[in-house]
């Protein structure tokens, strides 16, 4: 199915993804807005506004009742889809102005997550979830989504993080200078390996 939505945003779309149902989409734009779309009808039931600079990434939490967004304004916003409420914001403790470039959410062993995390009416499926954020400075920060604590920060080797993948104990980070770093979450003092892919010309 193809659908054209005229004037969906006032500027370029920087990120889009589907909710787990596949029937609803989420888009972020250079107009600093995030919008939910009903794919079948093209309706826009909810618009989210809070970021002050370019929105760089979006990530769903669990079944999609909550999601997070990141921006070059240095904030990661935690949103409730039903109400449109931004009920929590993450910011790197040691560098508030460091822009956020990429996000990854991983389910971790529940024994590693804080117990009895405070909840509110807007929050769903955050227990046992780790949020990773890449920054313009080249560092990666980890946050516990349930407790909202900053868990660790990796050192930077100088180039902006452009993508992150993670499982329980491993992080792969892609950087603007073409390097890929492999990190062990149990010791992030330095990457296990760092390599650059060479282009093969045929």
KOLVEX-367995 format. One record per residue (C-alpha): residue number from 0; chain; x, y, z. Coordinates in Angstrom, 1 decimal. Last residue first. Example, Ala and Ser with C-alpha at 12.3 -4.5 7.8 and 13.67 -1.06 7.14 Angstrom:
BEGIN
<atom><resi>1</resi><chain>A</chain><c1>13.7</c1><c2>-1.1</c2><c3>7.1</c3></atom>
<atom><resi>0</resi><chain>A</chain><c1>12.3</c1><c2>-4.5</c2><c3>7.8</c3></atom>
***
This chain:
BEGIN
<atom><resi>201</resi><chain>A</chain><c1>35.6</c1><c2>-3.8</c2><c3>-8.6</c3></atom>
<atom><resi>200</resi><chain>A</chain><c1>36.7</c1><c2>-1.4</c2><c3>-5.8</c3></atom>
<atom><resi>199</resi><chain>A</chain><c1>36.7</c1><c2>-2.9</c2><c3>-2.3</c3></atom>
<atom><resi>198</resi><chain>A</chain><c1>36.1</c1><c2>-0.2</c2><c3>0.4</c3></atom>
<atom><resi>197</resi><chain>A</chain><c1>38.0</c1><c2>-0.8</c2><c3>3.6</c3></atom>
<atom><resi>196</resi><chain>A</chain><c1>36.2</c1><c2>-1.2</c2><c3>6.8</c3></atom>
<atom><resi>195</resi><chain>A</chain><c1>37.8</c1><c2>0.4</c2><c3>9.8</c3></atom>
<atom><resi>194</resi><chain>A</chain><c1>38.6</c1><c2>-1.4</c2><c3>13.0</c3></atom>
<atom><resi>193</resi><chain>A</chain><c1>38.4</c1><c2>-1.0</c2><c3>16.8</c3></atom>
<atom><resi>192</resi><chain>A</chain><c1>38.5</c1><c2>-3.9</c2><c3>19.1</c3></atom>
<atom><resi>191</resi><chain>A</chain><c1>37.8</c1><c2>-4.6</c2><c3>22.8</c3></atom>
<atom><resi>190</resi><chain>A</chain><c1>37.0</c1><c2>-0.9</c2><c3>23.2</c3></atom>
<atom><resi>189</resi><chain>A</chain><c1>38.4</c1><c2>0.9</c2><c3>26.2</c3></atom>
<atom><resi>188</resi><chain>A</chain><c1>37.4</c1><c2>1.6</c2><c3>29.8</c3></atom>
<atom><resi>187</resi><chain>A</chain><c1>34.0</c1><c2>0.0</c2><c3>29.0</c3></atom>
<atom><resi>186</resi><chain>A</chain><c1>34.4</c1><c2>-3.0</c2><c3>31.2</c3></atom>
<atom><resi>185</resi><chain>A</chain><c1>31.3</c1><c2>-5.2</c2><c3>31.8</c3></atom>
<atom><resi>184</resi><chain>A</chain><c1>29.7</c1><c2>-3.6</c2><c3>28.8</c3></atom>
<atom><resi>183</resi><chain>A</chain><c1>32.3</c1><c2>-5.2</c2><c3>26.5</c3></atom>
<atom><resi>182</resi><chain>A</chain><c1>32.8</c1><c2>-2.8</c2><c3>23.6</c3></atom>
<atom><resi>181</resi><chain>A</chain><c1>33.3</c1><c2>-3.4</c2><c3>19.8</c3></atom>
<atom><resi>180</resi><chain>A</chain><c1>34.2</c1><c2>-0.2</c2><c3>17.9</c3></atom>
<atom><resi>179</resi><chain>A</chain><c1>33.5</c1><c2>0.5</c2><c3>14.2</c3></atom>
<atom><resi>178</resi><chain>A</chain><c1>35.5</c1><c2>3.2</c2><c3>12.4</c3></atom>
<atom><resi>177</resi><chain>A</chain><c1>34.3</c1><c2>5.1</c2><c3>9.4</c3></atom>
<atom><resi>176</resi><chain>A</chain><c1>35.1</c1><c2>8.6</c2><c3>10.6</c3></atom>
<atom><resi>175</resi><chain>A</chain><c1>31.5</c1><c2>9.2</c2><c3>11.5</c3></atom>
<atom><resi>174</resi><chain>A</chain><c1>31.5</c1><c2>6.3</c2><c3>14.0</c3></atom>
<atom><resi>173</resi><chain>A</chain><c1>29.7</c1><c2>3.0</c2><c3>14.2</c3></atom>
<atom><resi>172</resi><chain>A</chain><c1>29.3</c1><c2>1.5</c2><c3>17.7</c3></atom>
<atom><resi>171</resi><chain>A</chain><c1>28.9</c1><c2>-2.2</c2><c3>18.5</c3></atom>
<atom><resi>170</resi><chain>A</chain><c1>28.0</c1><c2>-2.9</c2><c3>22.1</c3></atom>
<atom><resi>169</resi><chain>A</chain><c1>28.3</c1><c2>-6.3</c2><c3>23.8</c3></atom>
<atom><resi>168</resi><chain>A</chain><c1>27.1</c1><c2>-7.7</c2><c3>27.2</c3></atom>
<atom><resi>167</resi><chain>A</chain><c1>23.3</c1><c2>-8.2</c2><c3>26.8</c3></atom>
<atom><resi>166</resi><chain>A</chain><c1>22.9</c1><c2>-7.3</c2><c3>23.2</c3></atom>
<atom><resi>165</resi><chain>A</chain><c1>23.8</c1><c2>-4.0</c2><c3>21.5</c3></atom>
<atom><resi>164</resi><chain>A</chain><c1>23.8</c1><c2>-2.1</c2><c3>18.2</c3></atom>
<atom><resi>163</resi><chain>A</chain><c1>24.7</c1><c2>1.6</c2><c3>18.0</c3></atom>
<atom><resi>162</resi><chain>A</chain><c1>24.9</c1><c2>4.1</c2><c3>15.1</c3></atom>
<atom><resi>161</resi><chain>A</chain><c1>26.3</c1><c2>7.5</c2><c3>14.1</c3></atom>
<atom><resi>160</resi><chain>A</chain><c1>28.7</c1><c2>8.1</c2><c3>17.0</c3></atom>
<atom><resi>159</resi><chain>A</chain><c1>30.8</c1><c2>11.2</c2><c3>16.4</c3></atom>
<atom><resi>158</resi><chain>A</chain><c1>34.6</c1><c2>10.8</c2><c3>16.2</c3></atom>
<atom><resi>157</resi><chain>A</chain><c1>37.3</c1><c2>11.5</c2><c3>18.7</c3></atom>
<atom><resi>156</resi><chain>A</chain><c1>38.2</c1><c2>8.3</c2><c3>20.5</c3></atom>
<atom><resi>155</resi><chain>A</chain><c1>35.6</c1><c2>8.9</c2><c3>23.2</c3></atom>
<atom><resi>154</resi><chain>A</chain><c1>35.6</c1><c2>7.1</c2><c3>26.6</c3></atom>
<atom><resi>153</resi><chain>A</chain><c1>32.5</c1><c2>5.1</c2><c3>27.4</c3></atom>
<atom><resi>152</resi><chain>A</chain><c1>29.9</c1><c2>6.4</c2><c3>29.9</c3></atom>
<atom><resi>151</resi><chain>A</chain><c1>28.2</c1><c2>4.2</c2><c3>32.5</c3></atom>
<atom><resi>150</resi><chain>A</chain><c1>25.0</c1><c2>3.6</c2><c3>34.4</c3></atom>
<atom><resi>149</resi><chain>A</chain><c1>23.1</c1><c2>6.9</c2><c3>34.1</c3></atom>
<atom><resi>148</resi><chain>A</chain><c1>20.0</c1><c2>6.3</c2><c3>36.3</c3></atom>
<atom><resi>147</resi><chain>A</chain><c1>16.4</c1><c2>6.6</c2><c3>35.0</c3></atom>
<atom><resi>146</resi><chain>A</chain><c1>15.4</c1><c2>3.8</c2><c3>37.4</c3></atom>
<atom><resi>145</resi><chain>A</chain><c1>13.3</c1><c2>2.0</c2><c3>34.8</c3></atom>
<atom><resi>144</resi><chain>A</chain><c1>15.1</c1><c2>3.1</c2><c3>31.7</c3></atom>
<atom><resi>143</resi><chain>A</chain><c1>18.5</c1><c2>2.3</c2><c3>33.1</c3></atom>
<atom><resi>142</resi><chain>A</chain><c1>20.8</c1><c2>4.6</c2><c3>31.2</c3></atom>
<atom><resi>141</resi><chain>A</chain><c1>24.0</c1><c2>3.9</c2><c3>29.1</c3></atom>
<atom><resi>140</resi><chain>A</chain><c1>26.1</c1><c2>6.6</c2><c3>27.6</c3></atom>
<atom><resi>139</resi><chain>A</chain><c1>28.3</c1><c2>6.3</c2><c3>24.5</c3></atom>
<atom><resi>138</resi><chain>A</chain><c1>31.0</c1><c2>8.8</c2><c3>23.8</c3></atom>
<atom><resi>137</resi><chain>A</chain><c1>32.0</c1><c2>10.1</c2><c3>20.4</c3></atom>
<atom><resi>136</resi><chain>A</chain><c1>31.6</c1><c2>13.8</c2><c3>21.2</c3></atom>
<atom><resi>135</resi><chain>A</chain><c1>28.5</c1><c2>14.0</c2><c3>19.0</c3></atom>
<atom><resi>134</resi><chain>A</chain><c1>26.9</c1><c2>11.5</c2><c3>21.2</c3></atom>
<atom><resi>133</resi><chain>A</chain><c1>25.6</c1><c2>7.9</c2><c3>21.1</c3></atom>
<atom><resi>132</resi><chain>A</chain><c1>22.9</c1><c2>6.8</c2><c3>23.5</c3></atom>
<atom><resi>131</resi><chain>A</chain><c1>22.2</c1><c2>3.4</c2><c3>25.0</c3></atom>
<atom><resi>130</resi><chain>A</chain><c1>19.0</c1><c2>2.7</c2><c3>26.8</c3></atom>
<atom><resi>129</resi><chain>A</chain><c1>18.8</c1><c2>-0.4</c2><c3>29.0</c3></atom>
<atom><resi>128</resi><chain>A</chain><c1>15.5</c1><c2>-2.2</c2><c3>29.6</c3></atom>
<atom><resi>127</resi><chain>A</chain><c1>14.8</c1><c2>-4.6</c2><c3>32.4</c3></atom>
<atom><resi>126</resi><chain>A</chain><c1>11.7</c1><c2>-2.6</c2><c3>33.6</c3></atom>
<atom><resi>125</resi><chain>A</chain><c1>10.6</c1><c2>0.0</c2><c3>31.1</c3></atom>
<atom><resi>124</resi><chain>A</chain><c1>7.5</c1><c2>-1.8</c2><c3>29.8</c3></atom>
<atom><resi>123</resi><chain>A</chain><c1>5.0</c1><c2>1.1</c2><c3>30.5</c3></atom>
<atom><resi>122</resi><chain>A</chain><c1>5.2</c1><c2>4.6</c2><c3>32.0</c3></atom>
<atom><resi>121</resi><chain>A</chain><c1>2.5</c1><c2>7.3</c2><c3>31.8</c3></atom>
<atom><resi>120</resi><chain>A</chain><c1>0.6</c1><c2>6.5</c2><c3>35.0</c3></atom>
<atom><resi>119</resi><chain>A</chain><c1>3.8</c1><c2>6.8</c2><c3>37.1</c3></atom>
<atom><resi>118</resi><chain>A</chain><c1>6.5</c1><c2>4.3</c2><c3>38.2</c3></atom>
<atom><resi>117</resi><chain>A</chain><c1>9.3</c1><c2>4.3</c2><c3>40.8</c3></atom>
<atom><resi>116</resi><chain>A</chain><c1>11.6</c1><c2>1.4</c2><c3>40.4</c3></atom>
<atom><resi>115</resi><chain>A</chain><c1>11.0</c1><c2>-1.4</c2><c3>42.9</c3></atom>
<atom><resi>114</resi><chain>A</chain><c1>14.1</c1><c2>-3.4</c2><c3>41.9</c3></atom>
<atom><resi>113</resi><chain>A</chain><c1>17.1</c1><c2>-2.0</c2><c3>40.0</c3></atom>
<atom><resi>112</resi><chain>A</chain><c1>18.1</c1><c2>-4.0</c2><c3>36.9</c3></atom>
<atom><resi>111</resi><chain>A</chain><c1>20.9</c1><c2>-6.6</c2><c3>36.8</c3></atom>
<atom><resi>110</resi><chain>A</chain><c1>18.6</c1><c2>-9.4</c2><c3>37.9</c3></atom>
<atom><resi>109</resi><chain>A</chain><c1>16.2</c1><c2>-8.6</c2><c3>35.1</c3></atom>
<atom><resi>108</resi><chain>A</chain><c1>18.8</c1><c2>-9.7</c2><c3>32.5</c3></atom>
<atom><resi>107</resi><chain>A</chain><c1>18.8</c1><c2>-7.1</c2><c3>29.8</c3></atom>
<atom><resi>106</resi><chain>A</chain><c1>16.4</c1><c2>-5.9</c2><c3>27.2</c3></atom>
<atom><resi>105</resi><chain>A</chain><c1>18.1</c1><c2>-3.6</c2><c3>24.8</c3></atom>
<atom><resi>104</resi><chain>A</chain><c1>17.2</c1><c2>-0.1</c2><c3>23.6</c3></atom>
<atom><resi>103</resi><chain>A</chain><c1>19.4</c1><c2>1.7</c2><c3>21.1</c3></atom>
<atom><resi>102</resi><chain>A</chain><c1>19.7</c1><c2>5.4</c2><c3>20.3</c3></atom>
<atom><resi>101</resi><chain>A</chain><c1>21.7</c1><c2>7.7</c2><c3>18.0</c3></atom>
<atom><resi>100</resi><chain>A</chain><c1>23.0</c1><c2>11.3</c2><c3>17.6</c3></atom>
<atom><resi>99</resi><chain>A</chain><c1>22.7</c1><c2>13.0</c2><c3>21.0</c3></atom>
<atom><resi>98</resi><chain>A</chain><c1>24.3</c1><c2>16.4</c2><c3>21.2</c3></atom>
<atom><resi>97</resi><chain>A</chain><c1>26.7</c1><c2>17.2</c2><c3>24.0</c3></atom>
<atom><resi>96</resi><chain>A</chain><c1>25.5</c1><c2>20.4</c2><c3>25.7</c3></atom>
<atom><resi>95</resi><chain>A</chain><c1>24.9</c1><c2>18.8</c2><c3>29.1</c3></atom>
<atom><resi>94</resi><chain>A</chain><c1>28.4</c1><c2>17.4</c2><c3>29.4</c3></atom>
<atom><resi>93</resi><chain>A</chain><c1>29.2</c1><c2>15.5</c2><c3>32.6</c3></atom>
<atom><resi>92</resi><chain>A</chain><c1>25.6</c1><c2>14.4</c2><c3>33.5</c3></atom>
<atom><resi>91</resi><chain>A</chain><c1>24.5</c1><c2>13.4</c2><c3>30.0</c3></atom>
<atom><resi>90</resi><chain>A</chain><c1>20.8</c1><c2>14.4</c2><c3>29.8</c3></atom>
<atom><resi>89</resi><chain>A</chain><c1>17.8</c1><c2>12.2</c2><c3>30.1</c3></atom>
<atom><resi>88</resi><chain>A</chain><c1>14.3</c1><c2>13.6</c2><c3>30.1</c3></atom>
<atom><resi>87</resi><chain>A</chain><c1>11.1</c1><c2>12.2</c2><c3>31.7</c3></atom>
<atom><resi>86</resi><chain>A</chain><c1>7.4</c1><c2>12.6</c2><c3>31.4</c3></atom>
<atom><resi>85</resi><chain>A</chain><c1>7.1</c1><c2>14.0</c2><c3>27.9</c3></atom>
<atom><resi>84</resi><chain>A</chain><c1>3.3</c1><c2>13.7</c2><c3>27.6</c3></atom>
<atom><resi>83</resi><chain>A</chain><c1>1.6</c1><c2>13.1</c2><c3>24.3</c3></atom>
<atom><resi>82</resi><chain>A</chain><c1>-1.4</c1><c2>11.6</c2><c3>26.2</c3></atom>
<atom><resi>81</resi><chain>A</chain><c1>-1.6</c1><c2>8.2</c2><c3>24.6</c3></atom>
<atom><resi>80</resi><chain>A</chain><c1>1.9</c1><c2>8.0</c2><c3>23.2</c3></atom>
<atom><resi>79</resi><chain>A</chain><c1>3.7</c1><c2>8.6</c2><c3>26.5</c3></atom>
<atom><resi>78</resi><chain>A</chain><c1>7.2</c1><c2>10.0</c2><c3>25.8</c3></atom>
<atom><resi>77</resi><chain>A</chain><c1>10.7</c1><c2>9.7</c2><c3>27.2</c3></atom>
<atom><resi>76</resi><chain>A</chain><c1>12.9</c1><c2>12.5</c2><c3>25.8</c3></atom>
<atom><resi>75</resi><chain>A</chain><c1>16.7</c1><c2>12.2</c2><c3>25.2</c3></atom>
<atom><resi>74</resi><chain>A</chain><c1>18.2</c1><c2>15.7</c2><c3>25.5</c3></atom>
<atom><resi>73</resi><chain>A</chain><c1>21.5</c1><c2>17.1</c2><c3>24.2</c3></atom>
<atom><resi>72</resi><chain>A</chain><c1>19.9</c1><c2>19.7</c2><c3>21.9</c3></atom>
<atom><resi>71</resi><chain>A</chain><c1>21.3</c1><c2>17.6</c2><c3>19.0</c3></atom>
<atom><resi>70</resi><chain>A</chain><c1>18.2</c1><c2>15.5</c2><c3>19.6</c3></atom>
<atom><resi>69</resi><chain>A</chain><c1>17.0</c1><c2>12.1</c2><c3>20.8</c3></atom>
<atom><resi>68</resi><chain>A</chain><c1>13.6</c1><c2>10.5</c2><c3>21.0</c3></atom>
<atom><resi>67</resi><chain>A</chain><c1>12.2</c1><c2>7.8</c2><c3>23.3</c3></atom>
<atom><resi>66</resi><chain>A</chain><c1>9.1</c1><c2>5.7</c2><c3>23.0</c3></atom>
<atom><resi>65</resi><chain>A</chain><c1>6.3</c1><c2>4.7</c2><c3>25.3</c3></atom>
<atom><resi>64</resi><chain>A</chain><c1>3.1</c1><c2>2.7</c2><c3>24.5</c3></atom>
<atom><resi>63</resi><chain>A</chain><c1>5.1</c1><c2>1.0</c2><c3>21.8</c3></atom>
<atom><resi>62</resi><chain>A</chain><c1>4.7</c1><c2>-2.7</c2><c3>22.8</c3></atom>
<atom><resi>61</resi><chain>A</chain><c1>8.1</c1><c2>-2.7</c2><c3>24.5</c3></atom>
<atom><resi>60</resi><chain>A</chain><c1>9.9</c1><c2>0.6</c2><c3>24.2</c3></atom>
<atom><resi>59</resi><chain>A</chain><c1>10.2</c1><c2>2.1</c2><c3>20.7</c3></atom>
<atom><resi>58</resi><chain>A</chain><c1>13.3</c1><c2>4.1</c2><c3>19.5</c3></atom>
<atom><resi>57</resi><chain>A</chain><c1>13.6</c1><c2>7.4</c2><c3>17.7</c3></atom>
<atom><resi>56</resi><chain>A</chain><c1>16.7</c1><c2>9.2</c2><c3>16.4</c3></atom>
<atom><resi>55</resi><chain>A</chain><c1>18.3</c1><c2>12.5</c2><c3>15.4</c3></atom>
<atom><resi>54</resi><chain>A</chain><c1>15.8</c1><c2>15.3</c2><c3>16.2</c3></atom>
<atom><resi>53</resi><chain>A</chain><c1>17.5</c1><c2>18.6</c2><c3>15.1</c3></atom>
<atom><resi>52</resi><chain>A</chain><c1>17.3</c1><c2>21.3</c2><c3>17.8</c3></atom>
<atom><resi>51</resi><chain>A</chain><c1>14.9</c1><c2>22.6</c2><c3>20.4</c3></atom>
<atom><resi>50</resi><chain>A</chain><c1>13.1</c1><c2>19.4</c2><c3>21.3</c3></atom>
<atom><resi>49</resi><chain>A</chain><c1>9.7</c1><c2>19.6</c2><c3>23.0</c3></atom>
<atom><resi>48</resi><chain>A</chain><c1>6.8</c1><c2>19.0</c2><c3>20.6</c3></atom>
<atom><resi>47</resi><chain>A</chain><c1>4.9</c1><c2>15.7</c2><c3>20.1</c3></atom>
<atom><resi>46</resi><chain>A</chain><c1>2.0</c1><c2>15.5</c2><c3>17.7</c3></atom>
<atom><resi>45</resi><chain>A</chain><c1>-0.8</c1><c2>13.0</c2><c3>18.1</c3></atom>
<atom><resi>44</resi><chain>A</chain><c1>-3.8</c1><c2>11.7</c2><c3>16.1</c3></atom>
<atom><resi>43</resi><chain>A</chain><c1>-2.3</c1><c2>12.3</c2><c3>12.6</c3></atom>
<atom><resi>42</resi><chain>A</chain><c1>-4.7</c1><c2>10.6</c2><c3>10.2</c3></atom>
<atom><resi>41</resi><chain>A</chain><c1>-3.3</c1><c2>9.0</c2><c3>7.0</c3></atom>
<atom><resi>40</resi><chain>A</chain><c1>-6.3</c1><c2>6.6</c2><c3>7.0</c3></atom>
<atom><resi>39</resi><chain>A</chain><c1>-4.6</c1><c2>3.2</c2><c3>6.7</c3></atom>
<atom><resi>38</resi><chain>A</chain><c1>-1.1</c1><c2>4.2</c2><c3>8.1</c3></atom>
<atom><resi>37</resi><chain>A</chain><c1>-2.5</c1><c2>5.9</c2><c3>11.2</c3></atom>
<atom><resi>36</resi><chain>A</chain><c1>0.3</c1><c2>8.4</c2><c3>11.8</c3></atom>
<atom><resi>35</resi><chain>A</chain><c1>2.0</c1><c2>9.5</c2><c3>15.0</c3></atom>
<atom><resi>34</resi><chain>A</chain><c1>4.1</c1><c2>12.7</c2><c3>14.7</c3></atom>
<atom><resi>33</resi><chain>A</chain><c1>7.4</c1><c2>14.1</c2><c3>16.1</c3></atom>
<atom><resi>32</resi><chain>A</chain><c1>8.1</c1><c2>17.8</c2><c3>15.7</c3></atom>
<atom><resi>31</resi><chain>A</chain><c1>11.4</c1><c2>19.7</c2><c3>15.6</c3></atom>
<atom><resi>30</resi><chain>A</chain><c1>10.6</c1><c2>21.1</c2><c3>12.1</c3></atom>
<atom><resi>29</resi><chain>A</chain><c1>13.7</c1><c2>19.1</c2><c3>11.0</c3></atom>
<atom><resi>28</resi><chain>A</chain><c1>11.4</c1><c2>16.1</c2><c3>11.3</c3></atom>
<atom><resi>27</resi><chain>A</chain><c1>10.5</c1><c2>13.0</c2><c3>13.3</c3></atom>
<atom><resi>26</resi><chain>A</chain><c1>8.1</c1><c2>10.3</c2><c3>12.1</c3></atom>
<atom><resi>25</resi><chain>A</chain><c1>6.1</c1><c2>7.5</c2><c3>13.9</c3></atom>
<atom><resi>24</resi><chain>A</chain><c1>3.9</c1><c2>5.0</c2><c3>12.1</c3></atom>
<atom><resi>23</resi><chain>A</chain><c1>0.8</c1><c2>3.0</c2><c3>13.0</c3></atom>
<atom><resi>22</resi><chain>A</chain><c1>-0.5</c1><c2>-0.2</c2><c3>11.5</c3></atom>
<atom><resi>21</resi><chain>A</chain><c1>2.6</c1><c2>-2.4</c2><c3>11.8</c3></atom>
<atom><resi>20</resi><chain>A</chain><c1>1.4</c1><c2>-3.5</c2><c3>15.2</c3></atom>
<atom><resi>19</resi><chain>A</chain><c1>5.0</c1><c2>-3.2</c2><c3>16.6</c3></atom>
<atom><resi>18</resi><chain>A</chain><c1>4.9</c1><c2>0.6</c2><c3>15.9</c3></atom>
<atom><resi>17</resi><chain>A</chain><c1>6.6</c1><c2>1.5</c2><c3>12.6</c3></atom>
<atom><resi>16</resi><chain>A</chain><c1>9.6</c1><c2>3.8</c2><c3>12.1</c3></atom>
<atom><resi>15</resi><chain>A</chain><c1>10.6</c1><c2>7.1</c2><c3>10.7</c3></atom>
<atom><resi>14</resi><chain>A</chain><c1>13.6</c1><c2>9.4</c2><c3>11.1</c3></atom>
<atom><resi>13</resi><chain>A</chain><c1>14.9</c1><c2>12.7</c2><c3>9.7</c3></atom>
<atom><resi>12</resi><chain>A</chain><c1>11.8</c1><c2>13.9</c2><c3>7.8</c3></atom>
<atom><resi>11</resi><chain>A</chain><c1>12.7</c1><c2>17.1</c2><c3>6.0</c3></atom>
<atom><resi>10</resi><chain>A</chain><c1>10.6</c1><c2>20.2</c2><c3>6.8</c3></atom>
<atom><resi>9</resi><chain>A</chain><c1>7.1</c1><c2>21.5</c2><c3>7.4</c3></atom>
<atom><resi>8</resi><chain>A</chain><c1>5.8</c1><c2>18.0</c2><c3>8.2</c3></atom>
<atom><resi>7</resi><chain>A</chain><c1>2.9</c1><c2>15.9</c2><c3>6.9</c3></atom>
<atom><resi>6</resi><chain>A</chain><c1>2.3</c1><c2>18.6</c2><c3>4.3</c3></atom>
<atom><resi>5</resi><chain>A</chain><c1>0.5</c1><c2>16.2</c2><c3>1.9</c3></atom>
<atom><resi>4</resi><chain>A</chain><c1>0.3</c1><c2>12.6</c2><c3>3.0</c3></atom>
<atom><resi>3</resi><chain>A</chain><c1>0.9</c1><c2>10.2</c2><c3>0.1</c3></atom>
<atom><resi>2</resi><chain>A</chain><c1>-0.1</c1><c2>6.6</c2><c3>0.7</c3></atom>
<atom><resi>1</resi><chain>A</chain><c1>1.3</c1><c2>3.5</c2><c3>-0.9</c3></atom>
<atom><resi>0</resi><chain>A</chain><c1>0.0</c1><c2>0.0</c2><c3>0.0</c3></atom>
***
